Structure formats: C-alpha cells, structure tokens
C-alpha cells in the first residue's frame, strides 16, 4: 500500500476480550433478601449440602426451575391428535355470546365511570 494509507481493517478500533466480556445491563447481578424460619433455612442448607451446592446456588437453581415450570404451564400444553382437533375446532367455532356475556360487555367498567 502507498505510504500514509491504511487498509479498512487497520482503521477500525481493536476489539478486546474485556469489551466482549462486559455483561449487558440486563445481565447485571442483584440481590434478594429473604426472611425465613430457622427450620426452613436448615432444610434448605441440608438439601444444598446433599447436592454439594451452596445455599445460594441451591435456592437460585430451585427458584429458576420452578419459575420455568410455572411459565411453561401457562404457555405450553400437549394434546393428543384427537383433543388437538377438538381444541382447534373450539377456537375456530366459538359459541354464540349468551345473555350474561352480552350484559357484561354492555357494562361500563369501574375505571371508566
């Protein structure tokens, strides 16, 4: 290359591992403080010890696992083919609104009064 000229790659700033390793704001760690009975704390400590984990590791793993289960229970369900077809049919062909639903939809919400 002619003297004084740089290639495009030479003009870009170098990316370092520290730049890439910085956690995003959403990944920053926080704390949760809990007040629990002594016997519950001991139960947690005993269970953590059996698994070779600290209390914190055990509680985070347990809470994360239960949180995933709760959220999946709200979003994911499995049906056999016959029940799936019935479910789709019910979604595609809802019943006509009855008198109670019509009355509910005519009401003015409390927050709009």
VMD Tcl script that builds the backbone (N, CA, C; Angstrom):
set m [mol new atoms 339]
animate dup $m
set s [atomselect $m all]
$s set {name element resname resid chain x y z} {
  {N N UNK 1 A 0.837 -1.190 0.000}
  {CA C UNK 1 A 0.000 0.000 0.000}
  {C C UNK 1 A 0.876 1.246 0.000}
  {N N UNK 2 A 0.358 2.329 -0.570}
  {CA C UNK 2 A 1.139 3.560 -0.540}
  {C C UNK 2 A 1.296 4.046 0.886}
  {N N UNK 3 A 2.396 4.724 1.116}
  {CA C UNK 3 A 2.687 5.260 2.446}
  {C C UNK 3 A 1.602 6.240 2.868}
  {N N UNK 4 A 1.150 6.169 4.113}
  {CA C UNK 4 A 0.135 7.077 4.639}
  {C C UNK 4 A -1.293 6.548 4.481}
  {N N UNK 5 A -1.467 5.461 3.756}
  {CA C UNK 5 A -2.802 4.875 3.601}
  {C C UNK 5 A -2.903 3.635 4.477}
  {N N UNK 6 A -4.106 3.422 5.034}
  {CA C UNK 6 A -4.321 2.225 5.847}
  {C C UNK 6 A -5.451 1.431 5.245}
  {N N UNK 7 A -5.402 0.143 5.443}
  {CA C UNK 7 A -6.496 -0.695 4.964}
  {C C UNK 7 A -7.696 -0.477 5.875}
  {N N UNK 8 A -8.915 -0.791 5.408}
  {CA C UNK 8 A -10.098 -0.615 6.259}
  {C C UNK 8 A -9.980 -1.329 7.597}
  {N N UNK 9 A -9.387 -2.520 7.602}
  {CA C UNK 9 A -9.271 -3.252 8.866}
  {C C UNK 9 A -8.300 -2.577 9.817}
  {N N UNK 10 A -7.298 -1.879 9.279}
  {CA C UNK 10 A -6.335 -1.200 10.138}
  {C C UNK 10 A -6.930 0.051 10.777}
  {N N UNK 11 A -7.945 0.648 10.128}
  {CA C UNK 11 A -8.524 1.873 10.672}
  {C C UNK 11 A -9.602 1.605 11.720}
  {N N UNK 12 A -10.030 0.368 11.851}
  {CA C UNK 12 A -11.054 0.027 12.848}
  {C C UNK 12 A -10.402 -0.152 14.210}
  {N N UNK 13 A -11.099 0.251 15.273}
  {CA C UNK 13 A -10.534 0.043 16.605}
  {C C UNK 13 A -10.480 -1.443 16.940}
  {N N UNK 14 A -9.489 -1.821 17.677}
  {CA C UNK 14 A -9.357 -3.218 18.079}
  {C C UNK 14 A -10.413 -3.560 19.122}
  {N N UNK 15 A -11.011 -4.721 18.983}
  {CA C UNK 15 A -11.988 -5.196 19.956}
  {C C UNK 15 A -11.254 -6.104 20.916}
  {N N UNK 16 A -11.347 -5.811 22.188}
  {CA C UNK 16 A -10.635 -6.617 23.174}
  {C C UNK 16 A -11.592 -7.579 23.853}
  {N N UNK 17 A -11.042 -8.584 24.467}
  {CA C UNK 17 A -11.861 -9.559 25.181}
  {C C UNK 17 A -12.627 -8.904 26.321}
  {N N UNK 18 A -12.047 -7.888 26.930}
  {CA C UNK 18 A -12.751 -7.235 28.029}
  {C C UNK 18 A -13.996 -6.520 27.534}
  {N N UNK 19 A -13.949 -5.986 26.315}
  {CA C UNK 19 A -15.126 -5.334 25.757}
  {C C UNK 19 A -16.229 -6.356 25.537}
  {N N UNK 20 A -15.871 -7.515 25.029}
  {CA C UNK 20 A -16.864 -8.542 24.742}
  {C C UNK 20 A -17.399 -9.203 26.007}
  {N N UNK 21 A -16.594 -9.244 27.041}
  {CA C UNK 21 A -16.985 -9.952 28.249}
  {C C UNK 21 A -17.843 -9.120 29.185}
  {N N UNK 22 A -17.951 -7.808 28.929}
  {CA C UNK 22 A -18.749 -6.958 29.810}
  {C C UNK 22 A -20.213 -7.373 29.756}
  {N N UNK 23 A -20.848 -7.612 30.892}
  {CA C UNK 23 A -22.256 -8.002 30.870}
  {C C UNK 23 A -23.140 -6.813 30.507}
  {N N UNK 24 A -24.206 -7.105 29.816}
  {CA C UNK 24 A -25.187 -6.070 29.494}
  {C C UNK 24 A -25.917 -5.673 30.762}
  {N N UNK 25 A -26.569 -4.524 30.738}
  {CA C UNK 25 A -27.278 -4.030 31.922}
  {C C UNK 25 A -28.310 -5.040 32.403}
  {N N UNK 26 A -28.957 -5.725 31.471}
  {CA C UNK 26 A -29.984 -6.702 31.850}
  {C C UNK 26 A -29.380 -7.903 32.566}
  {N N UNK 27 A -28.087 -8.142 32.374}
  {CA C UNK 27 A -27.436 -9.286 32.991}
  {C C UNK 27 A -26.765 -8.945 34.314}
  {N N UNK 28 A -26.842 -7.699 34.737}
  {CA C UNK 28 A -26.215 -7.299 35.984}
  {C C UNK 28 A -26.833 -8.077 37.140}
  {N N UNK 29 A -26.010 -8.391 38.126}
  {CA C UNK 29 A -26.491 -9.160 39.271}
  {C C UNK 29 A -27.163 -8.251 40.280}
  {N N UNK 30 A -28.150 -8.790 40.956}
  {CA C UNK 30 A -28.831 -8.085 42.024}
  {C C UNK 30 A -28.943 -9.018 43.210}
  {N N UNK 31 A -29.626 -8.578 44.223}
  {CA C UNK 31 A -29.787 -9.432 45.398}
  {C C UNK 31 A -31.253 -9.507 45.778}
  {N N UNK 32 A -31.580 -10.593 46.451}
  {CA C UNK 32 A -32.918 -10.805 47.002}
  {C C UNK 32 A -32.715 -11.175 48.460}
  {N N UNK 33 A -33.329 -10.445 49.344}
  {CA C UNK 33 A -33.216 -10.739 50.766}
  {C C UNK 33 A -34.494 -11.416 51.234}
  {N N UNK 34 A -34.322 -12.503 51.968}
  {CA C UNK 34 A -35.466 -13.280 52.450}
  {C C UNK 34 A -35.403 -13.439 53.960}
  {N N UNK 35 A -36.561 -13.401 54.565}
  {CA C UNK 35 A -36.660 -13.744 55.989}
  {C C UNK 35 A -37.392 -15.071 56.060}
  {N N UNK 36 A -36.706 -16.066 56.599}
  {CA C UNK 36 A -37.315 -17.393 56.682}
  {C C UNK 36 A -37.104 -17.958 58.079}
  {N N UNK 37 A -37.956 -18.900 58.426}
  {CA C UNK 37 A -37.840 -19.558 59.728}
  {C C UNK 37 A -36.568 -20.396 59.761}
  {N N UNK 38 A -36.053 -20.563 60.934}
  {CA C UNK 38 A -34.793 -21.295 61.116}
  {C C UNK 38 A -34.893 -22.723 60.595}
  {N N UNK 39 A -36.021 -23.374 60.828}
  {CA C UNK 39 A -36.139 -24.767 60.370}
  {C C UNK 39 A -36.196 -24.857 58.842}
  {N N UNK 40 A -36.762 -23.855 58.186}
  {CA C UNK 40 A -36.782 -23.833 56.721}
  {C C UNK 40 A -35.380 -23.588 56.188}
  {N N UNK 41 A -34.653 -22.684 56.813}
  {CA C UNK 41 A -33.273 -22.413 56.402}
  {C C UNK 41 A -32.418 -23.666 56.563}
  {N N UNK 42 A -32.597 -24.382 57.656}
  {CA C UNK 42 A -31.824 -25.602 57.879}
  {C C UNK 42 A -32.172 -26.665 56.840}
  {N N UNK 43 A -33.441 -26.774 56.504}
  {CA C UNK 43 A -33.876 -27.720 55.481}
  {C C UNK 43 A -33.197 -27.409 54.148}
  {N N UNK 44 A -33.177 -26.131 53.782}
  {CA C UNK 44 A -32.525 -25.697 52.540}
  {C C UNK 44 A -31.027 -25.989 52.598}
  {N N UNK 45 A -30.408 -25.674 53.731}
  {CA C UNK 45 A -28.971 -25.931 53.880}
  {C C UNK 45 A -28.664 -27.417 53.766}
  {N N UNK 46 A -29.490 -28.257 54.384}
  {CA C UNK 46 A -29.275 -29.709 54.317}
  {C C UNK 46 A -29.406 -30.215 52.883}
  {N N UNK 47 A -30.436 -29.751 52.172}
  {CA C UNK 47 A -30.641 -30.181 50.788}
  {C C UNK 47 A -29.494 -29.699 49.900}
  {N N UNK 48 A -29.044 -28.465 50.114}
  {CA C UNK 48 A -27.924 -27.927 49.337}
  {C C UNK 48 A -26.665 -28.753 49.580}
  {N N UNK 49 A -26.429 -29.109 50.823}
  {CA C UNK 49 A -25.241 -29.887 51.163}
  {C C UNK 49 A -25.265 -31.257 50.484}
  {N N UNK 50 A -26.428 -31.883 50.434}
  {CA C UNK 50 A -26.556 -33.183 49.780}
  {C C UNK 50 A -26.150 -33.083 48.311}
  {N N UNK 51 A -26.481 -31.962 47.682}
  {CA C UNK 51 A -26.155 -31.766 46.266}
  {C C UNK 51 A -24.779 -31.135 46.050}
  {N N UNK 52 A -24.094 -30.814 47.152}
  {CA C UNK 52 A -22.778 -30.201 47.033}
  {C C UNK 52 A -22.848 -28.757 46.538}
  {N N UNK 53 A -23.932 -28.060 46.886}
  {CA C UNK 53 A -24.116 -26.673 46.461}
  {C C UNK 53 A -24.153 -25.767 47.672}
  {N N UNK 54 A -23.925 -24.500 47.416}
  {CA C UNK 54 A -24.121 -23.526 48.481}
  {C C UNK 54 A -25.617 -23.253 48.605}
  {N N UNK 55 A -25.995 -22.609 49.696}
  {CA C UNK 55 A -27.397 -22.229 49.882}
  {C C UNK 55 A -27.864 -21.358 48.712}
  {N N UNK 56 A -27.044 -20.408 48.339}
  {CA C UNK 56 A -27.410 -19.504 47.239}
  {C C UNK 56 A -27.599 -20.271 45.939}
  {N N UNK 57 A -26.641 -21.130 45.607}
  {CA C UNK 57 A -26.761 -21.919 44.370}
  {C C UNK 57 A -28.022 -22.766 44.386}
  {N N UNK 58 A -28.279 -23.407 45.519}
  {CA C UNK 58 A -29.458 -24.263 45.631}
  {C C UNK 58 A -30.740 -23.459 45.458}
  {N N UNK 59 A -30.814 -22.313 46.124}
  {CA C UNK 59 A -32.032 -21.511 46.059}
  {C C UNK 59 A -32.248 -20.932 44.663}
  {N N UNK 60 A -31.171 -20.480 44.022}
  {CA C UNK 60 A -31.304 -19.934 42.675}
  {C C UNK 60 A -31.723 -21.029 41.702}
  {N N UNK 61 A -31.072 -22.190 41.769}
  {CA C UNK 61 A -31.426 -23.288 40.871}
  {C C UNK 61 A -32.867 -23.730 41.081}
  {N N UNK 62 A -33.272 -23.841 42.351}
  {CA C UNK 62 A -34.641 -24.277 42.658}
  {C C UNK 62 A -35.668 -23.257 42.189}
  {N N UNK 63 A -35.413 -21.998 42.473}
  {CA C UNK 63 A -36.351 -20.941 42.073}
  {C C UNK 63 A -36.430 -20.833 40.559}
  {N N UNK 64 A -35.292 -20.904 39.884}
  {CA C UNK 64 A -35.274 -20.817 38.424}
  {C C UNK 64 A -36.060 -21.986 37.814}
  {N N UNK 65 A -35.836 -23.181 38.327}
  {CA C UNK 65 A -36.530 -24.361 37.811}
  {C C UNK 65 A -38.045 -24.241 37.989}
  {N N UNK 66 A -38.465 -23.822 39.168}
  {CA C UNK 66 A -39.896 -23.670 39.415}
  {C C UNK 66 A -40.484 -22.544 38.566}
  {N N UNK 67 A -39.746 -21.457 38.397}
  {CA C UNK 67 A -40.221 -20.340 37.575}
  {C C UNK 67 A -40.435 -20.791 36.132}
  {N N UNK 68 A -39.508 -21.565 35.605}
  {CA C UNK 68 A -39.649 -22.084 34.242}
  {C C UNK 68 A -40.883 -22.968 34.148}
  {N N UNK 69 A -41.061 -23.859 35.120}
  {CA C UNK 69 A -42.233 -24.742 35.113}
  {C C UNK 69 A -43.533 -23.951 35.151}
  {N N UNK 70 A -43.597 -22.940 36.003}
  {CA C UNK 70 A -44.807 -22.121 36.119}
  {C C UNK 70 A -45.114 -21.428 34.795}
  {N N UNK 71 A -44.087 -20.832 34.194}
  {CA C UNK 71 A -44.303 -20.118 32.933}
  {C C UNK 71 A -44.680 -21.069 31.804}
  {N N UNK 72 A -44.037 -22.237 31.757}
  {CA C UNK 72 A -44.394 -23.205 30.721}
  {C C UNK 72 A -45.810 -23.732 30.919}
  {N N UNK 73 A -46.223 -23.893 32.169}
  {CA C UNK 73 A -47.595 -24.342 32.432}
  {C C UNK 73 A -48.615 -23.351 31.893}
  {N N UNK 74 A -48.236 -22.086 31.799}
  {CA C UNK 74 A -49.139 -21.067 31.287}
  {C C UNK 74 A -49.076 -20.954 29.769}
  {N N UNK 75 A -48.051 -21.486 29.142}
  {CA C UNK 75 A -47.851 -21.284 27.710}
  {C C UNK 75 A -47.844 -22.557 26.886}
  {N N UNK 76 A -47.502 -23.657 27.457}
  {CA C UNK 76 A -47.300 -24.880 26.702}
  {C C UNK 76 A -48.189 -25.986 27.254}
  {N N UNK 77 A -48.925 -26.592 26.381}
  {CA C UNK 77 A -49.643 -27.788 26.782}
  {C C UNK 77 A -49.661 -28.743 25.603}
  {N N UNK 78 A -49.699 -30.011 25.904}
  {CA C UNK 78 A -49.593 -31.035 24.886}
  {C C UNK 78 A -50.917 -31.788 24.827}
  {N N UNK 79 A -51.404 -31.977 23.617}
  {CA C UNK 79 A -52.657 -32.696 23.414}
  {C C UNK 79 A -52.425 -33.831 22.431}
  {N N UNK 80 A -53.161 -34.916 22.637}
  {CA C UNK 80 A -53.118 -35.970 21.637}
  {C C UNK 80 A -53.853 -35.454 20.391}
  {N N UNK 81 A -53.681 -36.089 19.239}
  {CA C UNK 81 A -54.260 -35.568 17.994}
  {C C UNK 81 A -55.771 -35.336 18.055}
  {N N UNK 82 A -56.506 -36.231 18.698}
  {CA C UNK 82 A -57.963 -36.081 18.773}
  {C C UNK 82 A -58.346 -34.850 19.587}
  {N N UNK 83 A -57.721 -34.667 20.742}
  {CA C UNK 83 A -58.024 -33.498 21.571}
  {C C UNK 83 A -57.527 -32.201 20.915}
  {N N UNK 84 A -56.409 -32.284 20.193}
  {CA C UNK 84 A -55.913 -31.115 19.475}
  {C C UNK 84 A -56.942 -30.654 18.443}
  {N N UNK 85 A -57.489 -31.604 17.701}
  {CA C UNK 85 A -58.510 -31.259 16.701}
  {C C UNK 85 A -59.731 -30.632 17.355}
  {N N UNK 86 A -60.152 -31.171 18.499}
  {CA C UNK 86 A -61.305 -30.608 19.210}
  {C C UNK 86 A -60.988 -29.201 19.722}
  {N N UNK 87 A -59.775 -29.002 20.196}
  {CA C UNK 87 A -59.357 -27.687 20.678}
  {C C UNK 87 A -59.364 -26.659 19.544}
  {N N UNK 88 A -58.779 -27.019 18.422}
  {CA C UNK 88 A -58.747 -26.122 17.263}
  {C C UNK 88 A -60.166 -25.832 16.783}
  {N N UNK 89 A -61.023 -26.842 16.781}
  {CA C UNK 89 A -62.421 -26.652 16.378}
  {C C UNK 89 A -63.125 -25.673 17.311}
  {N N UNK 90 A -62.868 -25.792 18.613}
  {CA C UNK 90 A -63.479 -24.870 19.584}
  {C C UNK 90 A -62.966 -23.444 19.382}
  {N N UNK 91 A -61.694 -23.291 19.036}
  {CA C UNK 91 A -61.153 -21.955 18.765}
  {C C UNK 91 A -61.745 -21.369 17.486}
  {N N UNK 92 A -61.895 -22.212 16.480}
  {CA C UNK 92 A -62.411 -21.744 15.197}
  {C C UNK 92 A -63.918 -21.496 15.212}
  {N N UNK 93 A -64.632 -22.161 16.114}
  {CA C UNK 93 A -66.090 -22.057 16.164}
  {C C UNK 93 A -66.567 -21.786 17.582}
  {N N UNK 94 A -66.300 -20.587 18.107}
  {CA C UNK 94 A -66.724 -20.309 19.487}
  {C C UNK 94 A -68.251 -20.261 19.584}
  {N N UNK 95 A -68.775 -20.550 20.765}
  {CA C UNK 95 A -70.225 -20.479 20.930}
  {C C UNK 95 A -70.711 -19.029 20.806}
  {N N UNK 96 A -71.964 -18.874 20.443}
  {CA C UNK 96 A -72.548 -17.538 20.350}
  {C C UNK 96 A -72.605 -16.933 21.749}
  {N N UNK 97 A -72.433 -15.612 21.864}
  {CA C UNK 97 A -72.497 -14.989 23.183}
  {C C UNK 97 A -73.884 -15.159 23.802}
  {N N UNK 98 A -73.891 -15.529 25.081}
  {CA C UNK 98 A -75.152 -15.687 25.806}
  {C C UNK 98 A -75.566 -14.371 26.445}
  {N N UNK 99 A -76.696 -14.370 27.133}
  {CA C UNK 99 A -77.191 -13.130 27.732}
  {C C UNK 99 A -76.261 -12.565 28.803}
  {N N UNK 100 A -75.600 -13.401 29.574}
  {CA C UNK 100 A -74.695 -12.906 30.614}
  {C C UNK 100 A -73.478 -12.215 30.004}
  {N N UNK 101 A -72.926 -12.790 28.937}
  {CA C UNK 101 A -71.781 -12.160 28.286}
  {C C UNK 101 A -72.195 -10.840 27.646}
  {N N UNK 102 A -73.357 -10.808 27.003}
  {CA C UNK 102 A -73.832 -9.556 26.397}
  {C C UNK 102 A -74.015 -8.479 27.464}
  {N N UNK 103 A -74.563 -8.852 28.624}
  {CA C UNK 103 A -74.760 -7.887 29.715}
  {C C UNK 103 A -73.412 -7.392 30.241}
  {N N UNK 104 A -72.468 -8.295 30.371}
  {CA C UNK 104 A -71.137 -7.910 30.839}
  {C C UNK 104 A -70.481 -6.922 29.873}
  {N N UNK 105 A -70.593 -7.170 28.604}
  {CA C UNK 105 A -69.969 -6.296 27.613}
  {C C UNK 105 A -70.658 -4.933 27.523}
  {N N UNK 106 A -71.909 -4.838 27.954}
  {CA C UNK 106 A -72.613 -3.546 27.948}
  {C C UNK 106 A -72.269 -2.703 29.167}
  {N N UNK 107 A -71.749 -3.320 30.237}
  {CA C UNK 107 A -71.431 -2.581 31.447}
  {C C UNK 107 A -70.288 -1.613 31.238}
  {N N UNK 108 A -70.344 -0.481 31.892}
  {CA C UNK 108 A -69.242 0.471 31.863}
  {C C UNK 108 A -68.266 0.065 32.967}
  {N N UNK 109 A -66.972 -0.101 32.632}
  {CA C UNK 109 A -66.001 -0.514 33.642}
  {C C UNK 109 A -65.902 0.515 34.760}
  {N N UNK 110 A -65.567 0.055 35.958}
  {CA C UNK 110 A -65.455 0.931 37.129}
  {C C UNK 110 A -64.473 2.068 36.864}
  {N N UNK 111 A -63.347 1.778 36.214}
  {CA C UNK 111 A -62.336 2.798 35.989}
  {C C UNK 111 A -62.753 3.840 34.941}
  {N N UNK 112 A -63.847 3.549 34.186}
  {CA C UNK 112 A -64.293 4.499 33.183}
  {C C UNK 112 A -65.459 5.359 33.687}
  {N N UNK 113 A -65.904 5.143 34.912}
  {CA C UNK 113 A -67.033 5.909 35.459}
  {C C UNK 113 A -66.597 7.227 35.993}
}
mol reanalyze $m
mol bondsrecalc $m
mol representation Tube
mol addrep $m
